[in-house]
Amino acid sequence: MPYRVLIADDSERSRAMLRQALEALGSRVVEECASGREAVRLASALKPDVVILAVGLPDGSGIDTARTIMEAHPCPIVLLTSHTDPGTVEGARETGVMAYLVKPLRPEELGPTLVLAVSRFEEFQEIRRENAGLRKSLESRKTIERAKGFLMKREGLSEAEAFRKIQKLSMDRRKPMADIAEALLLVEDHGEDRSPRLRRRADS
């Protein structure tokens, strides 16, 4: 799908490669900038469909910028990084980053990454509607992500199918999705064969 994209990266070469790849996909770069402060301002003013943030920006971390955007003007965020260490990944997850692109950019990965980011953001918005605060929503999202992984492995579902199953269980049982996810994870932790009661609790 075509998206309106904001790029925040202090590398002109990186921005040019992203711009070319996005245009080839039919998406439009609504604005480019080289600083986190400007990215926050533009995200508020332009309300892009997706923000692509470099992890290293002259005025601070792209992760910190992502946190500010998610608190003030939530939208799908993709982190552009050459660092895939656990600390960077976990820090990004805790701020609400929805997907990653690893430098050097491979154009063929851009389209699926954007779709994934938008899809996960829609899931996150659904979770936020169930929770009052951003922090609680982020914690719930992490729990649901783990439960999705469990269902994908156990039942051979796609990521979207696993989310819809949790969502349906939530509506059927009239319980928050995070509660359903926790029940599924209890099944995983205790083992399906040794815990039929917990299995019924998650599947009922």
Contacts in CASP RR format, 6 or more apart in sequence:
PFRMAT RR
TARGET T0000
AUTHOR 0000-0000-0000
METHOD contacts of the structure
MODEL  1
MPYRVLIADDSERSRAMLRQALEALGSRVVEECASGREAVRLASALKPDV
VILAVGLPDGSGIDTARTIMEAHPCPIVLLTSHTDPGTVEGARETGVMAY
LVKPLRPEELGPTLVLAVSRFEEFQEIRRENAGLRKSLESRKTIERAKGF
LMKREGLSEAEAFRKIQKLSMDRRKPMADIAEALLLVEDHGEDRSPRLRR
RADS
1 115 0 8 1.000
1 118 0 8 1.000
2 25 0 8 1.000
2 26 0 8 1.000
2 27 0 8 1.000
2 28 0 8 1.000
3 22 0 8 1.000
3 27 0 8 1.000
3 28 0 8 1.000
3 48 0 8 1.000
3 49 0 8 1.000
3 50 0 8 1.000
3 114 0 8 1.000
3 118 0 8 1.000
4 27 0 8 1.000
4 28 0 8 1.000
4 30 0 8 1.000
4 46 0 8 1.000
4 48 0 8 1.000
4 49 0 8 1.000
4 50 0 8 1.000
5 18 0 8 1.000
5 22 0 8 1.000
5 27 0 8 1.000
5 28 0 8 1.000
5 29 0 8 1.000
5 30 0 8 1.000
5 48 0 8 1.000
5 49 0 8 1.000
5 50 0 8 1.000
5 51 0 8 1.000
5 52 0 8 1.000
5 114 0 8 1.000
6 29 0 8 1.000
6 30 0 8 1.000
6 31 0 8 1.000
6 32 0 8 1.000
6 33 0 8 1.000
6 39 0 8 1.000
6 42 0 8 1.000
6 43 0 8 1.000
6 46 0 8 1.000
6 48 0 8 1.000
6 50 0 8 1.000
6 51 0 8 1.000
6 52 0 8 1.000
7 15 0 8 1.000
7 18 0 8 1.000
7 19 0 8 1.000
7 29 0 8 1.000
7 31 0 8 1.000
7 32 0 8 1.000
7 33 0 8 1.000
7 52 0 8 1.000
8 32 0 8 1.000
8 33 0 8 1.000
8 34 0 8 1.000
8 35 0 8 1.000
8 36 0 8 1.000
8 38 0 8 1.000
8 39 0 8 1.000
8 42 0 8 1.000
8 51 0 8 1.000
8 52 0 8 1.000
8 53 0 8 1.000
8 54 0 8 1.000
8 57 0 8 1.000
8 62 0 8 1.000
8 65 0 8 1.000
9 15 0 8 1.000
9 18 0 8 1.000
9 32 0 8 1.000
9 34 0 8 1.000
9 52 0 8 1.000
9 53 0 8 1.000
9 54 0 8 1.000
9 57 0 8 1.000
9 80 0 8 1.000
10 34 0 8 1.000
10 35 0 8 1.000
10 54 0 8 1.000
10 56 0 8 1.000
10 57 0 8 1.000
10 58 0 8 1.000
11 54 0 8 1.000
14 54 0 8 1.000
14 80 0 8 1.000
14 103 0 8 1.000
14 105 0 8 1.000
15 32 0 8 1.000
17 105 0 8 1.000
17 107 0 8 1.000
18 29 0 8 1.000
18 52 0 8 1.000
18 80 0 8 1.000
18 105 0 8 1.000
18 110 0 8 1.000
19 29 0 8 1.000
19 32 0 8 1.000
20 107 0 8 1.000
21 105 0 8 1.000
21 107 0 8 1.000
21 110 0 8 1.000
22 28 0 8 1.000
22 29 0 8 1.000
22 110 0 8 1.000
23 29 0 8 1.000
24 107 0 8 1.000
25 110 0 8 1.000
25 111 0 8 1.000
25 114 0 8 1.000
27 114 0 8 1.000
30 46 0 8 1.000
30 48 0 8 1.000
31 42 0 8 1.000
31 46 0 8 1.000
31 48 0 8 1.000
33 39 0 8 1.000
33 42 0 8 1.000
34 57 0 8 1.000
34 58 0 8 1.000
35 57 0 8 1.000
35 58 0 8 1.000
35 59 0 8 1.000
36 53 0 8 1.000
36 57 0 8 1.000
36 59 0 8 1.000
36 60 0 8 1.000
36 62 0 8 1.000
36 65 0 8 1.000
37 59 0 8 1.000
39 51 0 8 1.000
39 53 0 8 1.000
39 57 0 8 1.000
39 65 0 8 1.000
39 69 0 8 1.000
40 65 0 8 1.000
40 68 0 8 1.000
40 69 0 8 1.000
40 72 0 8 1.000
40 73 0 8 1.000
42 48 0 8 1.000
43 51 0 8 1.000
43 69 0 8 1.000
43 72 0 8 1.000
43 73 0 8 1.000
43 75 0 8 1.000
44 72 0 8 1.000
44 73 0 8 1.000
47 73 0 8 1.000
47 75 0 8 1.000
48 75 0 8 1.000
49 75 0 8 1.000
49 76 0 8 1.000
49 118 0 8 1.000
50 75 0 8 1.000
50 76 0 8 1.000
50 77 0 8 1.000
50 78 0 8 1.000
50 114 0 8 1.000
50 117 0 8 1.000
50 118 0 8 1.000
51 66 0 8 1.000
51 69 0 8 1.000
51 75 0 8 1.000
51 76 0 8 1.000
51 77 0 8 1.000
51 78 0 8 1.000
52 77 0 8 1.000
52 78 0 8 1.000
52 80 0 8 1.000
52 101 0 8 1.000
53 62 0 8 1.000
53 65 0 8 1.000
53 66 0 8 1.000
53 77 0 8 1.000
53 78 0 8 1.000
53 79 0 8 1.000
53 80 0 8 1.000
53 97 0 8 1.000
54 62 0 8 1.000
54 79 0 8 1.000
54 80 0 8 1.000
54 81 0 8 1.000
55 61 0 8 1.000
55 62 0 8 1.000
55 63 0 8 1.000
55 79 0 8 1.000
55 80 0 8 1.000
55 81 0 8 1.000
55 82 0 8 1.000
55 83 0 8 1.000
55 88 0 8 1.000
55 92 0 8 1.000
56 62 0 8 1.000
56 81 0 8 1.000
57 65 0 8 1.000
62 79 0 8 1.000
63 79 0 8 1.000
63 88 0 8 1.000
63 91 0 8 1.000
63 92 0 8 1.000
63 95 0 8 1.000
63 97 0 8 1.000
64 95 0 8 1.000
66 77 0 8 1.000
66 79 0 8 1.000
66 92 0 8 1.000
66 95 0 8 1.000
66 96 0 8 1.000
66 97 0 8 1.000
67 95 0 8 1.000
67 96 0 8 1.000
69 75 0 8 1.000
69 77 0 8 1.000
70 77 0 8 1.000
70 95 0 8 1.000
70 96 0 8 1.000
70 134 0 8 1.000
71 134 0 8 1.000
74 121 0 8 1.000
74 124 0 8 1.000
74 125 0 8 1.000
74 128 0 8 1.000
75 121 0 8 1.000
76 98 0 8 1.000
76 99 0 8 1.000
76 114 0 8 1.000
76 117 0 8 1.000
76 118 0 8 1.000
76 120 0 8 1.000
76 121 0 8 1.000
77 96 0 8 1.000
77 97 0 8 1.000
77 98 0 8 1.000
77 117 0 8 1.000
78 97 0 8 1.000
78 98 0 8 1.000
78 99 0 8 1.000
78 100 0 8 1.000
78 101 0 8 1.000
78 113 0 8 1.000
78 114 0 8 1.000
78 117 0 8 1.000
79 92 0 8 1.000
79 97 0 8 1.000
79 99 0 8 1.000
79 100 0 8 1.000
79 101 0 8 1.000
80 100 0 8 1.000
80 101 0 8 1.000
80 103 0 8 1.000
80 105 0 8 1.000
81 88 0 8 1.000
81 92 0 8 1.000
81 100 0 8 1.000
81 101 0 8 1.000
81 102 0 8 1.000
81 103 0 8 1.000
82 102 0 8 1.000
82 103 0 8 1.000
84 100 0 8 1.000
84 102 0 8 1.000
89 100 0 8 1.000
92 100 0 8 1.000
93 142 0 8 1.000
94 138 0 8 1.000
95 138 0 8 1.000
96 124 0 8 1.000
96 138 0 8 1.000
96 141 0 8 1.000
98 116 0 8 1.000
98 117 0 8 1.000
98 118 0 8 1.000
98 120 0 8 1.000
98 121 0 8 1.000
98 124 0 8 1.000
99 113 0 8 1.000
99 114 0 8 1.000
99 116 0 8 1.000
99 117 0 8 1.000
99 120 0 8 1.000
100 113 0 8 1.000
101 109 0 8 1.000
101 110 0 8 1.000
101 113 0 8 1.000
119 159 0 8 1.000
119 160 0 8 1.000
123 141 0 8 1.000
123 144 0 8 1.000
123 163 0 8 1.000
124 137 0 8 1.000
124 141 0 8 1.000
126 167 0 8 1.000
126 177 0 8 1.000
127 137 0 8 1.000
127 140 0 8 1.000
127 141 0 8 1.000
127 144 0 8 1.000
127 177 0 8 1.000
127 178 0 8 1.000
128 134 0 8 1.000
128 137 0 8 1.000
130 140 0 8 1.000
130 176 0 8 1.000
130 177 0 8 1.000
130 178 0 8 1.000
131 137 0 8 1.000
131 140 0 8 1.000
131 176 0 8 1.000
131 178 0 8 1.000
139 178 0 8 1.000
140 176 0 8 1.000
140 177 0 8 1.000
140 178 0 8 1.000
140 181 0 8 1.000
143 178 0 8 1.000
143 181 0 8 1.000
143 182 0 8 1.000
143 185 0 8 1.000
144 163 0 8 1.000
144 166 0 8 1.000
144 177 0 8 1.000
144 178 0 8 1.000
144 181 0 8 1.000
146 181 0 8 1.000
146 185 0 8 1.000
147 162 0 8 1.000
147 166 0 8 1.000
147 180 0 8 1.000
147 181 0 8 1.000
147 182 0 8 1.000
147 184 0 8 1.000
147 185 0 8 1.000
148 159 0 8 1.000
148 162 0 8 1.000
148 163 0 8 1.000
148 166 0 8 1.000
148 181 0 8 1.000
149 159 0 8 1.000
149 162 0 8 1.000
150 184 0 8 1.000
150 185 0 8 1.000
150 187 0 8 1.000
150 188 0 8 1.000
151 157 0 8 1.000
151 161 0 8 1.000
151 162 0 8 1.000
151 165 0 8 1.000
151 166 0 8 1.000
151 184 0 8 1.000
152 158 0 8 1.000
152 159 0 8 1.000
152 162 0 8 1.000
154 192 0 8 1.000
155 162 0 8 1.000
155 165 0 8 1.000
157 165 0 8 1.000
166 177 0 8 1.000
166 180 0 8 1.000
166 181 0 8 1.000
166 184 0 8 1.000
167 177 0 8 1.000
169 175 0 8 1.000
169 180 0 8 1.000
169 202 0 8 1.000
169 203 0 8 1.000
170 176 0 8 1.000
170 177 0 8 1.000
170 179 0 8 1.000
170 180 0 8 1.000
173 180 0 8 1.000
173 204 0 8 1.000
180 202 0 8 1.000
183 198 0 8 1.000
183 201 0 8 1.000
183 202 0 8 1.000
184 202 0 8 1.000
186 195 0 8 1.000
186 198 0 8 1.000
186 201 0 8 1.000
186 202 0 8 1.000
187 195 0 8 1.000
187 198 0 8 1.000
187 199 0 8 1.000
187 201 0 8 1.000
187 202 0 8 1.000
190 198 0 8 1.000
192 199 0 8 1.000
END
